Amino acid sequence: MATRGHDHDRGRDRASNTEPENNPANFMTALDNMAAAIQATAAALGNQVGNGNGDDGEKGPMTLVTFLKVNLPIFRDTTNPTEADNWFQVMERALKAQQVLENQRVEFVTYQLTGEAQHWWQGTRPLLQQDDNAVPWNAFQLEFYKKYFPNSVKTAKELELLQLKPGQMYVAEYTNKFEELCHFSKICQGVLGDSEEWKCIKYEGGLRGDILSSVGPMEVRVFSDLVNKSRVVEECLKKAAIERNDSREFHQKERN
């Protein structure tokens, strides 16, 4: 009987211990605490995203270390203006993507200069910098292109585009060369509608006669569509040429 009474007391203790868990007031308190914890976490994450440094967790402008995490290309020196332009375009896209401040841009980008390009910048920087102020991005861009992509080269590129003929090039090769030269053409960089039509007319004029005879009458004035149709026609012509060659070989064997 004593044991039964003892068991009864333990059961009553267990019941008293579980009562708070089922208590509605305690349950609502737990929900309130959970909501507060979620809000605090969200606020902390928001601060990290908005501080310009990503995972660094430090407020303020972006640091050079953070910018270089993108693993950007180095620029040494080149006599090829296209390479210089490509490098500059990559750097400019990285600056915009990472929202680098205007007064940090030149400092970050010139860190990627080495060799002869670094020597050039060491001599050019004092001419552009006033007092201890940051060099304006537009000023750096102007000097960079003056050095590595002068106006005389741009003019030569425009003339090359006007005189471009595919010769023995396939449509893909011709298109790549055409688009590269278009990047330096004032006409191609003009109003979109006008430049698109001009590009199509100029592109057609450089196509081989057998391809032009098929795509010309279509009067396609969307450049991407014109390129695709030219490639399709080229493939059809290749296939037809193979079939004609196979047919000649077949008839030759029959005669023999």
Secondary structure by P-SEA (a helix, b strand, c coil): caaaaaaaaaaaaaaaaacccccaaaaaaaaaaaaaaaaaaaaaaaaaaaccccccccccccccccccccbbbbbcccccaaaaaaaaaaaaaaaaaacccccaaaaaaaccccaaaaaaaaaaccccccccccccaaaaaaaaaaacccaaaaaaaaaaaaacccccccaaaaaaaaaaaaaacccccccaaaaaaaaaaaaaaaccaaaaaaccccccccaaaaaaaaaaaaaaaaaaaaaaaaaaaaaaaaac
